[in-house]
Amino acid sequence: MANNRTTSDDLIATPSALYETKTKTILFATDLSPTCAVALKWATALARTLDARLLIVHVEQPGVPYGGGEVYSDHVFDQHSRTLLKMLEQVKPSDPEVPYSQRLASGDPAAEILRIANQESVDMIVMSTHGRSGLPRVLNGSVAENVIRHANCPVLIFKAPLTVLRYQNKPAG
């Protein structure tokens, strides 16, 4: 893990071989949940078909209270970021021939996905959605909806399969 920092303070893992040789880029946005696995398979297939590279992005929201309401300080937040980057480094295309790089950004997820997409002049954004509706969507907004509305490139959205949602929401016991 290289933990290279860009000028925008994103954390970037060491890109795979041939990443810099590709001219087309597909940004794959992940929240590191199992629901993103299906979207990653499709993003990988698209990258292979279009002879593109994958830029795998996760955005953490700083200053979010955890547990009993405490907020991480900068020192703890840096450790948290390194932990997230290690998790992000496990998100890889299933096809070893598809070049990829991973980037961890911090801020509002939709705004950061759009910033990186514009900065990198990506050709397409692929992401999944949890398909929330009602009050959870009103309270949290929809990252996917904001990305669709404001992206300067095509956006492909995958809804989590019902079986994955049922497994995640399975009652304990």
VENPE-V276179 format. One record per residue. N is the residue number from 1. PHI is phi in whole degrees, -180 to 180 (* if undefined). OMEGA is omega in whole degrees, -180 to 180 (NA if undefined). D_LAST is the distance of its C-alpha to the last C-alpha in whole Angstrom. Layout:
N/PHI/OMEGA/D_LAST ; N/PHI/OMEGA/D_LAST
This chain:
1/*/-176/38 ; 2/-86/-177/41 ; 3/54/176/40 ; 4/-68/176/43 ; 5/-107/175/43 ; 6/-91/179/45 ; 7/-64/180/47 ; 8/-91/179/45 ; 9/71/172/42 ; 10/-72/173/40 ; 11/-97/-177/39 ; 12/-126/175/39 ; 13/-79/178/38 ; 14/-65/-179/41 ; 15/-66/177/42 ; 16/-72/178/42 ; 17/-58/177/45 ; 18/71/-179/47 ; 19/-59/-177/45 ; 20/-73/-178/48 ; 21/-83/-178/50 ; 22/-90/-180/49 ; 23/-99/178/50 ; 24/-97/-179/47 ; 25/-132/172/44 ; 26/-111/176/41 ; 27/-88/176/38 ; 28/-109/180/35 ; 29/-93/-179/33 ; 30/-129/172/29 ; 31/-102/178/26 ; 32/68/178/25 ; 33/-96/178/22 ; 34/-61/-179/21 ; 35/-67/-179/22 ; 36/-81/-175/26 ; 37/-60/180/26 ; 38/-66/179/27 ; 39/-63/178/30 ; 40/-64/177/31 ; 41/-60/179/32 ; 42/-69/178/34 ; 43/-63/178/35 ; 44/-63/179/36 ; 45/-63/178/38 ; 46/-65/180/40 ; 47/-62/178/41 ; 48/-64/-177/42 ; 49/-66/-176/44 ; 50/-92/-177/46 ; 51/53/-177/46 ; 52/-118/174/45 ; 53/-105/178/43 ; 54/-105/170/39 ; 55/-107/-175/39 ; 56/-94/-171/35 ; 57/-122/169/34 ; 58/-126/179/32 ; 59/-116/175/32 ; 60/-95/179/31 ; 61/-97/-177/31 ; 62/-74/175/33 ; 63/73/178/33 ; 64/-81/179/29 ; 65/-69/179/28 ; 66/-122/175/25 ; 67/57/-176/22 ; 68/-87/177/25 ; 69/104/179/27 ; 70/-70/179/29 ; 71/-116/-180/31 ; 72/-66/173/32 ; 73/-81/-180/36 ; 74/-59/-178/38 ; 75/-64/179/37 ; 76/-68/180/33 ; 77/-61/177/33 ; 78/-62/177/35 ; 79/-64/178/33 ; 80/-60/179/30 ; 81/-63/178/32 ; 82/-65/177/33 ; 83/-65/178/29 ; 84/-64/179/29 ; 85/-64/177/32 ; 86/-62/177/31 ; 87/-65/-180/27 ; 88/-63/180/30 ; 89/-64/176/32 ; 90/-82/179/29 ; 91/-88/-176/30 ; 92/-136/175/33 ; 93/-65/180/34 ; 94/-72/179/33 ; 95/-94/-178/37 ; 96/-66/179/39 ; 97/-82/-179/42 ; 98/-90/179/41 ; 99/-71/-177/42 ; 100/-151/171/39 ; 101/-143/179/39 ; 102/-117/180/36 ; 103/-136/175/37 ; 104/-109/179/35 ; 105/-116/-179/36 ; 106/-130/179/36 ; 107/142/177/36 ; 108/-70/-174/35 ; 109/-54/-178/33 ; 110/-63/-179/36 ; 111/-62/-179/39 ; 112/-71/176/38 ; 113/-60/180/37 ; 114/-66/179/41 ; 115/-62/-179/43 ; 116/-66/178/42 ; 117/-59/179/42 ; 118/-70/-180/46 ; 119/-60/-177/47 ; 120/-95/-178/46 ; 121/50/-178/47 ; 122/-69/-178/45 ; 123/-90/-178/45 ; 124/-164/173/42 ; 125/-116/176/38 ; 126/-122/178/35 ; 127/-156/177/32 ; 128/-110/176/29 ; 129/-131/179/27 ; 130/-83/177/24 ; 131/70/178/26 ; 132/-68/175/25 ; 133/-142/178/27 ; 134/69/-175/27 ; 135/-61/178/27 ; 136/-58/-180/25 ; 137/-72/179/28 ; 138/-64/-178/31 ; 139/-72/-175/29 ; 140/-95/-173/29 ; 141/72/178/31 ; 142/-126/178/31 ; 143/-58/-179/32 ; 144/-60/-179/33 ; 145/-62/178/35 ; 146/-65/179/37 ; 147/-66/179/38 ; 148/-58/-176/39 ; 149/-66/-170/41 ; 150/-115/-178/43 ; 151/-71/177/43 ; 152/-96/-179/46 ; 153/-143/176/45 ; 154/-62/178/43 ; 155/-126/178/39 ; 156/-113/-176/36 ; 157/-112/176/33 ; 158/-115/174/30 ; 159/-86/-180/27 ; 160/-60/176/24 ; 161/-60/-177/23 ; 162/-57/-179/21 ; 163/-65/178/18 ; 164/-68/180/18 ; 165/-64/179/17 ; 166/-64/-180/15 ; 167/-64/-179/13 ; 168/-67/-177/13 ; 169/-95/-178/12 ; 170/-63/180/9 ; 171/-66/-180/6 ; 172/-70/175/4 ; 173/126/NA/0
